[in-house]
């Protein structure tokens, strides 16, 4: 009996890595070496993602998401949506803050340096001075297709960054040139505040899209009073994204294509998407 107990104890000890701290074992936290490839990609994507806050008179009036796409020295460039940074409808002068969550939570002042036009090009570029943030590699048009696995990182309701998973559910291309992607969709569930969130392709971890918005369905319940209760629910497969074609063209016009690791287009290629409007530099 004693020998049996010793044998079982020896087998159990072999199943626990030597590097695992007792607190990790008790809490059921897997050591880093046991994490899946998908988990490692998500952790990297979280470091490349930020929250974007629009401030008026010291108060947050709008919160959304963004993703770091380029560095220049100690400065960083963040891609988000134009409708996120739009000053229309604000009751005062707006300022912008980028909230970095990883590896340590801190806030950085940001400035808008380039903007597209909604709805054709719902993209905007922010600059942060004095800190080199982790930047993502951007996928090319040929590196993303319908059915590809993706994870989406966003900040729903201005809270901490959140991750959802799904697939690329649709890609609309130009009738004349199929290499030009007009729009893209994913079935990954998102919520309010995920605008500007990065869509990362698996297993590469490249940025293959940027959340623009989503279609909702209204769900209503009749109560015992005359007032009904209703709320909006995001529709599966109806999350709209800026595809790689739009991202590439926008960053080229913003003058940061090389910094983002993209091929510098020739002058005649800057407007490769004929529907793309002239963006505004600031």
Phi and psi in degrees as GROMACS dihedral restraints (atoms count N, CA, C in turn):
[ dihedral_restraints ]
;  ai    aj    ak    al  type     phi  dphi    fc
    3     4     5     6     1   -60.6    20    10
    4     5     6     7     1   -42.2    20    10
    6     7     8     9     1   -63.4    20    10
    7     8     9    10     1   -36.7    20    10
    9    10    11    12     1   -64.1    20    10
   10    11    12    13     1   -43.8    20    10
   12    13    14    15     1   -62.1    20    10
   13    14    15    16     1   -43.0    20    10
   15    16    17    18     1   -62.1    20    10
   16    17    18    19     1   -40.0    20    10
   18    19    20    21     1   -65.3    20    10
   19    20    21    22     1   -43.7    20    10
   21    22    23    24     1   -63.7    20    10
   22    23    24    25     1   -41.7    20    10
   24    25    26    27     1   -61.3    20    10
   25    26    27    28     1   -40.2    20    10
   27    28    29    30     1   -64.9    20    10
   28    29    30    31     1   -41.2    20    10
   30    31    32    33     1   -64.4    20    10
   31    32    33    34     1   -41.6    20    10
   33    34    35    36     1   -64.4    20    10
   34    35    36    37     1   -38.1    20    10
   36    37    38    39     1   -66.5    20    10
   37    38    39    40     1   -31.9    20    10
   39    40    41    42     1   -68.4    20    10
   40    41    42    43     1   -27.1    20    10
   42    43    44    45     1   -79.9    20    10
   43    44    45    46     1   -10.9    20    10
   45    46    47    48     1  -106.1    20    10
   46    47    48    49     1   118.4    20    10
   48    49    50    51     1   -59.9    20    10
   49    50    51    52     1   145.8    20    10
   51    52    53    54     1   -66.8    20    10
   52    53    54    55     1   -28.6    20    10
   54    55    56    57     1   -79.3    20    10
   55    56    57    58     1   -10.9    20    10
   57    58    59    60     1   -76.9    20    10
   58    59    60    61     1   124.0    20    10
   60    61    62    63     1   -70.8    20    10
   61    62    63    64     1   150.0    20    10
   63    64    65    66     1   -54.6    20    10
   64    65    66    67     1   -38.6    20    10
   66    67    68    69     1   -64.6    20    10
   67    68    69    70     1   -34.2    20    10
   69    70    71    72     1   -66.0    20    10
   70    71    72    73     1   -41.6    20    10
   72    73    74    75     1   -66.2    20    10
   73    74    75    76     1   -43.5    20    10
   75    76    77    78     1   -65.1    20    10
   76    77    78    79     1   -39.3    20    10
   78    79    80    81     1   -81.2    20    10
   79    80    81    82     1    -7.5    20    10
   81    82    83    84     1    75.3    20    10
   82    83    84    85     1    24.5    20    10
   84    85    86    87     1   -89.4    20    10
   85    86    87    88     1   125.2    20    10
   87    88    89    90     1   -74.1    20    10
   88    89    90    91     1   136.4    20    10
   90    91    92    93     1   -59.2    20    10
   91    92    93    94     1   158.1    20    10
   93    94    95    96     1   -57.0    20    10
   94    95    96    97     1   -34.2    20    10
   96    97    98    99     1   -67.1    20    10
   97    98    99   100     1   -17.8    20    10
   99   100   101   102     1   -94.3    20    10
  100   101   102   103     1    -7.0    20    10
  102   103   104   105     1   -67.9    20    10
  103   104   105   106     1   146.7    20    10
  105   106   107   108     1   -74.8    20    10
  106   107   108   109     1   165.4    20    10
  108   109   110   111     1   -62.3    20    10
  109   110   111   112     1   -38.7    20    10
  111   112   113   114     1   -61.3    20    10
  112   113   114   115     1   -41.6    20    10
  114   115   116   117     1   -63.0    20    10
  115   116   117   118     1   -40.3    20    10
  117   118   119   120     1   -65.6    20    10
  118   119   120   121     1   -38.2    20    10
  120   121   122   123     1   -66.1    20    10
  121   122   123   124     1   -41.0    20    10
  123   124   125   126     1   -62.6    20    10
  124   125   126   127     1   -43.3    20    10
  126   127   128   129     1   -61.4    20    10
  127   128   129   130     1   -39.0    20    10
  129   130   131   132     1   -67.7    20    10
  130   131   132   133     1   -42.2    20    10
  132   133   134   135     1   -62.7    20    10
  133   134   135   136     1   -35.9    20    10
  135   136   137   138     1   -64.5    20    10
  136   137   138   139     1   -35.5    20    10
  138   139   140   141     1   -72.2    20    10
  139   140   141   142     1   -24.1    20    10
  141   142   143   144     1   -90.8    20    10
  142   143   144   145     1    -2.4    20    10
  144   145   146   147     1  -110.7    20    10
  145   146   147   148     1   151.9    20    10
  147   148   149   150     1  -138.9    20    10
  148   149   150   151     1   166.8    20    10
  150   151   152   153     1   -99.4    20    10
  151   152   153   154     1   146.8    20    10
  153   154   155   156     1  -117.5    20    10
  154   155   156   157     1   125.9    20    10
  156   157   158   159     1  -117.2    20    10
  157   158   159   160     1   132.7    20    10
  159   160   161   162     1  -101.8    20    10
  160   161   162   163     1   123.5    20    10
  162   163   164   165     1  -111.9    20    10
  163   164   165   166     1   140.2    20    10
  165   166   167   168     1  -134.4    20    10
  166   167   168   169     1   121.9    20    10
  168   169   170   171     1    51.7    20    10
  169   170   171   172     1    42.6    20    10
  171   172   173   174     1    80.1    20    10
  172   173   174   175     1     3.0    20    10
  174   175   176   177     1  -116.9    20    10
  175   176   177   178     1   145.1    20    10
  177   178   179   180     1   -76.6    20    10
  178   179   180   181     1   118.5    20    10
  180   181   182   183     1  -107.5    20    10
  181   182   183   184     1   -11.6    20    10
  183   184   185   186     1  -156.8    20    10
  184   185   186   187     1   138.6    20    10
  186   187   188   189     1  -134.5    20    10
  187   188   189   190     1   138.8    20    10
  189   190   191   192     1  -153.8    20    10
  190   191   192   193     1  -155.6    20    10
  192   193   194   195     1  -130.0    20    10
  193   194   195   196     1   168.4    20    10
  195   196   197   198     1  -162.1    20    10
  196   197   198   199     1   170.5    20    10
  198   199   200   201     1  -140.2    20    10
  199   200   201   202     1   138.2    20    10
  201   202   203   204     1   -77.4    20    10
  202   203   204   205     1   123.3    20    10
  204   205   206   207     1  -114.6    20    10
  205   206   207   208     1   -13.8    20    10
  207   208   209   210     1  -163.2    20    10
  208   209   210   211     1   158.1    20    10
  210   211   212   213     1  -130.1    20    10
  211   212   213   214     1   152.0    20    10
  213   214   215   216     1  -142.4    20    10
  214   215   216   217     1   101.2    20    10
  216   217   218   219     1    64.4    20    10
  217   218   219   220     1  -125.0    20    10
  219   220   221   222     1   -95.5    20    10
  220   221   222   223     1    11.1    20    10
  222   223   224   225     1  -103.2    20    10
  223   224   225   226     1   152.7    20    10
  225   226   227   228     1  -129.8    20    10
  226   227   228   229     1   152.6    20    10
  228   229   230   231     1  -121.1    20    10
  229   230   231   232     1   130.6    20    10
  231   232   233   234     1  -117.7    20    10
  232   233   234   235     1   129.5    20    10
  234   235   236   237     1   -94.0    20    10
  235   236   237   238     1   132.3    20    10
  237   238   239   240     1  -146.4    20    10
  238   239   240   241     1  -164.2    20    10
  240   241   242   243     1   -95.7    20    10
  241   242   243   244     1   149.5    20    10
  243   244   245   246     1   -63.8    20    10
  244   245   246   247     1   -38.7    20    10
  246   247   248   249     1   -68.8    20    10
  247   248   249   250     1   -16.7    20    10
  249   250   251   252     1   -73.5    20    10
  250   251   252   253     1   -43.0    20    10
  252   253   254   255     1   -96.1    20    10
  253   254   255   256     1    -1.2    20    10
  255   256   257   258     1   -58.6    20    10
  256   257   258   259     1   134.4    20    10
  258   259   260   261     1   -88.6    20    10
  259   260   261   262     1    -4.8    20    10
  261   262   263   264     1   -62.2    20    10
  262   263   264   265     1   131.1    20    10
  264   265   266   267     1    86.4    20    10
  265   266   267   268     1    -5.5    20    10
  267   268   269   270     1   -79.7    20    10
  268   269   270   271     1   148.3    20    10
  270   271   272   273     1   -92.9    20    10
  271   272   273   274     1    17.7    20    10
  273   274   275   276     1  -177.3    20    10
  274   275   276   277     1  -176.9    20    10
  276   277   278   279     1   -70.5    20    10
  277   278   279   280     1   130.9    20    10
  279   280   281   282     1   -93.0    20    10
  280   281   282   283     1   144.4    20    10
  282   283   284   285     1  -125.9    20    10
  283   284   285   286     1   163.6    20    10
  285   286   287   288     1  -128.4    20    10
  286   287   288   289     1   139.9    20    10
  288   289   290   291     1  -130.2    20    10
  289   290   291   292     1   134.3    20    10
  291   292   293   294     1  -102.7    20    10
  292   293   294   295     1   125.4    20    10
  294   295   296   297     1  -101.3    20    10
  295   296   297   298     1   114.2    20    10
  297   298   299   300     1   -95.3    20    10
  298   299   300   301     1   124.1    20    10
  300   301   302   303     1   -95.0    20    10
  301   302   303   304     1   -31.1    20    10
  303   304   305   306     1  -130.2    20    10
  304   305   306   307     1   140.8    20    10
  306   307   308   309     1   -79.8    20    10
  307   308   309   310     1   -12.5    20    10
  309   310   311   312     1  -140.7    20    10
  310   311   312   313     1   135.6    20    10
  312   313   314   315     1   -67.5    20    10
  313   314   315   316     1   123.6    20    10
  315   316   317   318     1  -159.9    20    10
  316   317   318   319     1   161.2    20    10
  318   319   320   321     1  -113.8    20    10
  319   320   321   322     1   142.5    20    10
  321   322   323   324     1  -130.7    20    10
  322   323   324   325     1   134.9    20    10
  324   325   326   327     1   -66.3    20    10
  325   326   327   328     1   142.9    20    10
  327   328   329   330     1  -132.8    20    10
  328   329   330   331     1   161.0    20    10
  330   331   332   333     1  -133.3    20    10
  331   332   333   334     1   146.5    20    10
  333   334   335   336     1   -82.9    20    10
  334   335   336   337     1   125.9    20    10
  336   337   338   339     1  -116.4    20    10
  337   338   339   340     1   -14.7    20    10
  339   340   341   342     1  -159.0    20    10
  340   341   342   343     1   138.6    20    10
  342   343   344   345     1  -137.2    20    10
  343   344   345   346     1   143.3    20    10
  345   346   347   348     1   -92.1    20    10
  346   347   348   349     1  -170.7    20    10
  348   349   350   351     1  -119.2    20    10
  349   350   351   352     1   128.3    20    10
  351   352   353   354     1   -81.4    20    10
  352   353   354   355     1   137.2    20    10
  354   355   356   357     1   -97.8    20    10
  355   356   357   358     1    -6.9    20    10
  357   358   359   360     1   -63.8    20    10
  358   359   360   361     1   -38.0    20    10
  360   361   362   363     1  -142.8    20    10
  361   362   363   364     1    85.1    20    10
  363   364   365   366     1   -86.1    20    10
  364   365   366   367     1    64.6    20    10
  366   367   368   369     1  -133.6    20    10
  367   368   369   370     1   148.3    20    10
  369   370   371   372     1  -147.5    20    10
  370   371   372   373     1   153.9    20    10
  372   373   374   375     1  -121.3    20    10
  373   374   375   376     1   126.9    20    10
  375   376   377   378     1  -106.0    20    10
  376   377   378   379     1   150.8    20    10
  378   379   380   381     1  -120.4    20    10
  379   380   381   382     1   138.5    20    10
  381   382   383   384     1  -120.5    20    10
  382   383   384   385     1   126.0    20    10
  384   385   386   387     1   -96.5    20    10
  385   386   387   388     1   140.3    20    10
  387   388   389   390     1    88.9    20    10
  388   389   390   391     1     4.1    20    10
  390   391   392   393     1  -146.8    20    10
  391   392   393   394     1   126.4    20    10
  393   394   395   396     1   -91.3    20    10
  394   395   396   397     1   105.7    20    10
  396   397   398   399     1   -91.3    20    10
  397   398   399   400     1   159.0    20    10
  399   400   401   402     1   -66.6    20    10
  400   401   402   403     1   122.1    20    10
  402   403   404   405     1  -102.7    20    10
  403   404   405   406     1   149.7    20    10
  405   406   407   408     1   -92.3    20    10
  406   407   408   409     1   152.6    20    10
  408   409   410   411     1   -83.7    20    10
  409   410   411   412     1   137.1    20    10
  411   412   413   414     1  -100.2    20    10
  412   413   414   415     1   130.4    20    10
  414   415   416   417     1   -71.4    20    10
  415   416   417   418     1   152.3    20    10
  417   418   419   420     1   -88.2    20    10
  418   419   420   421     1   171.4    20    10
  420   421   422   423     1   -60.4    20    10
  421   422   423   424     1   -32.4    20    10
  423   424   425   426     1   -82.5    20    10
  424   425   426   427     1    -6.3    20    10
  426   427   428   429     1   -99.4    20    10
  427   428   429   430     1     9.9    20    10
  429   430   431   432     1  -138.0    20    10
  430   431   432   433     1   139.1    20    10
  432   433   434   435     1  -149.9    20    10
  433   434   435   436     1   163.0    20    10
  435   436   437   438     1   -60.3    20    10
  436   437   438   439     1   133.9    20    10
  438   439   440   441     1    97.7    20    10
  439   440   441   442     1   -11.3    20    10
  441   442   443   444     1   -65.0    20    10
  442   443   444   445     1   141.1    20    10
  444   445   446   447     1   -74.1    20    10
  445   446   447   448     1   138.9    20    10
  447   448   449   450     1  -141.1    20    10
  448   449   450   451     1   158.4    20    10
  450   451   452   453     1  -122.8    20    10
  451   452   453   454     1   144.9    20    10
  453   454   455   456     1  -117.1    20    10
  454   455   456   457     1   130.5    20    10
  456   457   458   459     1  -112.0    20    10
  457   458   459   460     1   123.8    20    10
  459   460   461   462     1  -148.4    20    10
  460   461   462   463     1   174.4    20    10
  462   463   464   465     1  -120.3    20    10
  463   464   465   466     1    79.8    20    10
  465   466   467   468     1   -61.7    20    10
  466   467   468   469     1   130.6    20    10
  468   469   470   471     1    57.1    20    10
  469   470   471   472     1    29.5    20    10
  471   472   473   474     1    72.9    20    10
  472   473   474   475     1     9.2    20    10
  474   475   476   477     1   -88.2    20    10
  475   476   477   478     1  -169.5    20    10
  477   478   479   480     1   -59.8    20    10
  478   479   480   481     1   155.3    20    10
  480   481   482   483     1   -56.7    20    10
  481   482   483   484     1   138.5    20    10
  483   484   485   486     1  -127.8    20    10
  484   485   486   487     1   152.3    20    10
  486   487   488   489     1  -121.7    20    10
  487   488   489   490     1   134.4    20    10
  489   490   491   492     1  -130.0    20    10
  490   491   492   493     1   164.1    20    10
  492   493   494   495     1  -131.5    20    10
  493   494   495   496     1   153.7    20    10
  495   496   497   498     1  -176.0    20    10
  496   497   498   499     1  -151.7    20    10
  498   499   500   501     1  -131.5    20    10
  499   500   501   502     1   164.2    20    10
  501   502   503   504     1   -73.1    20    10
  502   503   504   505     1   116.6    20    10
  504   505   506   507     1   -98.0    20    10
  505   506   507   508     1   -17.7    20    10
  507   508   509   510     1  -162.2    20    10
  508   509   510   511     1   143.6    20    10
  510   511   512   513     1  -134.3    20    10
  511   512   513   514     1   122.3    20    10
  513   514   515   516     1   -97.4    20    10
  514   515   516   517     1   128.5    20    10
  516   517   518   519     1  -115.1    20    10
  517   518   519   520     1   165.4    20    10
  519   520   521   522     1   -69.9    20    10
  520   521   522   523     1   140.9    20    10
  522   523   524   525     1   -63.4    20    10
  523   524   525   526     1   -35.2    20    10
  525   526   527   528     1   -87.2    20    10
  526   527   528   529     1   -34.0    20    10
  528   529   530   531     1  -133.7    20    10
  529   530   531   532     1   100.7    20    10
  531   532   533   534     1   -65.0    20    10
  532   533   534   535     1   -12.4    20    10
  534   535   536   537     1   -76.3    20    10
  535   536   537   538     1   -17.6    20    10
  537   538   539   540     1   -90.8    20    10
  538   539   540   541     1   115.6    20    10
  540   541   542   543     1   -91.8    20    10
  541   542   543   544     1   124.2    20    10
  543   544   545   546     1   -83.2    20    10
  544   545   546   547     1   -42.8    20    10
  546   547   548   549     1  -159.0    20    10
  547   548   549   550     1   169.5    20    10
  549   550   551   552     1  -151.4    20    10
  550   551   552   553     1   154.4    20    10
  552   553   554   555     1  -133.9    20    10
  553   554   555   556     1   157.1    20    10
  555   556   557   558     1  -135.5    20    10
  556   557   558   559     1   155.8    20    10
  558   559   560   561     1   -95.8    20    10
  559   560   561   562     1     6.4    20    10
  561   562   563   564     1   -65.9    20    10
  562   563   564   565     1   127.8    20    10
  564   565   566   567     1   -70.3    20    10
  565   566   567   568     1   136.4    20    10
  567   568   569   570     1  -135.6    20    10
  568   569   570   571     1   174.6    20    10
  570   571   572   573     1  -137.1    20    10
  571   572   573   574     1   178.2    20    10
  573   574   575   576     1   -57.5    20    10
  574   575   576   577     1   131.5    20    10
  576   577   578   579     1   103.7    20    10
  577   578   579   580     1    -8.2    20    10
  579   580   581   582     1   -85.0    20    10
  580   581   582   583     1    -4.8    20    10
  582   583   584   585     1   -54.9    20    10
  583   584   585   586     1   135.0    20    10
  585   586   587   588     1    84.9    20    10
  586   587   588   589     1    -0.5    20    10
  588   589   590   591     1   -72.9    20    10
  589   590   591   592     1   147.0    20    10
  591   592   593   594     1   -81.0    20    10
  592   593   594   595     1   145.0    20    10
  594   595   596   597     1  -112.2    20    10
  595   596   597   598     1   117.3    20    10
  597   598   599   600     1  -110.8    20    10
  598   599   600   601     1   127.0    20    10
  600   601   602   603     1   -78.7    20    10
  601   602   603   604     1   141.3    20    10
  603   604   605   606     1  -106.4    20    10
  604   605   606   607     1   139.8    20    10
  606   607   608   609     1   -96.3    20    10
  607   608   609   610     1     7.1    20    10
  609   610   611   612     1   -75.2    20    10
  610   611   612   613     1   -30.8    20    10
  612   613   614   615     1    81.2    20    10
  613   614   615   616     1     6.1    20    10
  615   616   617   618     1   -72.5    20    10
  616   617   618   619     1   151.7    20    10
  618   619   620   621     1   -75.8    20    10
  619   620   621   622     1   117.5    20    10
  621   622   623   624     1  -115.2    20    10
  622   623   624   625     1     0.9    20    10
  624   625   626   627     1  -176.0    20    10
  625   626   627   628     1   166.3    20    10
  627   628   629   630     1  -133.1    20    10
  628   629   630   631     1   130.7    20    10
  630   631   632   633     1   -64.3    20    10
  631   632   633   634     1   129.2    20    10
  633   634   635   636     1  -104.0    20    10
  634   635   636   637     1   -40.9    20    10
  636   637   638   639     1   176.6    20    10
  637   638   639   640     1  -173.6    20    10
  639   640   641   642     1  -152.1    20    10
  640   641   642   643     1   153.2    20    10
  642   643   644   645     1   -90.8    20    10
  643   644   645   646     1   140.9    20    10
  645   646   647   648     1  -119.8    20    10
  646   647   648   649     1   158.6    20    10
  648   649   650   651     1  -116.3    20    10
  649   650   651   652     1   137.8    20    10
  651   652   653   654     1   -88.5    20    10
  652   653   654   655     1   126.2    20    10
  654   655   656   657     1  -109.5    20    10
  655   656   657   658     1   123.3    20    10
  657   658   659   660     1  -122.4    20    10
  658   659   660   661     1   145.6    20    10
  660   661   662   663     1  -127.2    20    10
  661   662   663   664     1   135.3    20    10
  663   664   665   666     1   -88.4    20    10
  664   665   666   667     1   124.9    20    10
  666   667   668   669     1   -97.3    20    10
  667   668   669   670     1  -171.1    20    10
  669   670   671   672     1   -78.4    20    10
  670   671   672   673     1   -17.2    20    10
  672   673   674   675     1   -94.8    20    10
  673   674   675   676     1   178.3    20    10
  675   676   677   678     1   -74.5    20    10
  676   677   678   679     1   -14.1    20    10
  678   679   680   681     1   -90.5    20    10
  679   680   681   682     1   127.7    20    10
  681   682   683   684     1   -86.1    20    10
  682   683   684   685     1   155.4    20    10
  684   685   686   687     1  -107.4    20    10
  685   686   687   688     1   130.4    20    10
  687   688   689   690     1  -144.1    20    10
  688   689   690   691     1   156.6    20    10
  690   691   692   693     1  -153.4    20    10
  691   692   693   694     1   161.5    20    10
  693   694   695   696     1   -95.4    20    10
  694   695   696   697     1   138.2    20    10
  696   697   698   699     1  -122.0    20    10
  697   698   699   700     1   127.8    20    10
  699   700   701   702     1   -58.4    20    10
  700   701   702   703     1   137.4    20    10
  702   703   704   705     1   -87.2    20    10
  703   704   705   706     1   130.0    20    10
  705   706   707   708     1   -57.8    20    10
  706   707   708   709     1   136.2    20    10
  708   709   710   711     1    79.2    20    10
  709   710   711   712     1     3.6    20    10
  711   712   713   714     1  -117.3    20    10
  712   713   714   715     1    35.3    20    10
  714   715   716   717     1   -94.8    20    10
  715   716   717   718     1   119.8    20    10
  717   718   719   720     1   -90.9    20    10
  718   719   720   721     1   138.6    20    10
  720   721   722   723     1  -128.4    20    10
  721   722   723   724     1   151.1    20    10
  723   724   725   726     1   -81.6    20    10
  724   725   726   727     1   122.0    20    10
  726   727   728   729     1   -81.8    20    10
  727   728   729   730     1   172.9    20    10
  729   730   731   732     1   -53.9    20    10
  730   731   732   733     1   -38.7    20    10
  732   733   734   735     1   -56.4    20    10
  733   734   735   736     1   -46.7    20    10
  735   736   737   738     1   -67.3    20    10
  736   737   738   739     1   -41.5    20    10
  738   739   740   741     1   -62.9    20    10
  739   740   741   742     1   -46.1    20    10
  741   742   743   744     1   -60.4    20    10
  742   743   744   745     1   -49.6    20    10
  744   745   746   747     1   -62.2    20    10
  745   746   747   748     1   -40.6    20    10
  747   748   749   750     1   -65.4    20    10
  748   749   750   751     1   -47.4    20    10
  750   751   752   753     1   -65.7    20    10
  751   752   753   754     1   -31.9    20    10
  753   754   755   756     1   -65.0    20    10
  754   755   756   757     1   -45.2    20    10
  756   757   758   759     1   -68.4    20    10
  757   758   759   760     1   -27.2    20    10
  759   760   761   762     1   -78.0    20    10
  760   761   762   763     1   -10.0    20    10
  762   763   764   765     1    82.3    20    10
  763   764   765   766     1    18.9    20    10
  765   766   767   768     1  -119.6    20    10
  766   767   768   769     1    17.6    20    10
  768   769   770   771     1   -58.9    20    10
  769   770   771   772     1   -47.2    20    10
  771   772   773   774     1   -63.5    20    10
  772   773   774   775     1   -42.2    20    10
  774   775   776   777     1   -63.5    20    10
  775   776   777   778     1   -29.2    20    10
  777   778   779   780     1   -87.4    20    10
  778   779   780   781     1     5.6    20    10
  780   781   782   783     1    79.3    20    10
  781   782   783   784     1    18.1    20    10
  783   784   785   786     1   -99.9    20    10
  784   785   786   787     1   156.7    20    10
  786   787   788   789     1   -66.2    20    10
  787   788   789   790     1   132.6    20    10
  789   790   791   792     1   -69.6    20    10
  790   791   792   793     1   117.8    20    10
  792   793   794   795     1   -74.5    20    10
  793   794   795   796     1   150.7    20    10
  795   796   797   798     1   -71.1    20    10
  796   797   798   799     1   163.5    20    10
  798   799   800   801     1   -54.4    20    10
  799   800   801   802     1   -38.1    20    10
  801   802   803   804     1   -73.5    20    10
  802   803   804   805     1    -9.9    20    10
  804   805   806   807     1  -101.1    20    10
  805   806   807   808     1    -4.3    20    10
  807   808   809   810     1   -63.6    20    10
  808   809   810   811     1   -26.7    20    10
  810   811   812   813     1  -113.3    20    10
  811   812   813   814     1    47.2    20    10
  813   814   815   816     1   -61.8    20    10
  814   815   816   817     1   -24.5    20    10
  816   817   818   819     1   -98.9    20    10
  817   818   819   820     1   106.4    20    10
  819   820   821   822     1   -62.5    20    10
  820   821   822   823     1   -18.2    20    10
  822   823   824   825     1   -88.4    20    10
  823   824   825   826     1    -8.6    20    10
  825   826   827   828     1   -72.7    20    10
  826   827   828   829     1   129.5    20    10
  828   829   830   831     1   -78.1    20    10
  829   830   831   832     1   171.3    20    10
  831   832   833   834     1   -78.1    20    10
  832   833   834   835     1   119.2    20    10
  834   835   836   837     1   -75.7    20    10
  835   836   837   838     1   161.6    20    10
  837   838   839   840     1  -103.2    20    10
  838   839   840   841     1   125.9    20    10
  840   841   842   843     1   -89.0    20    10
  841   842   843   844     1   148.4    20    10
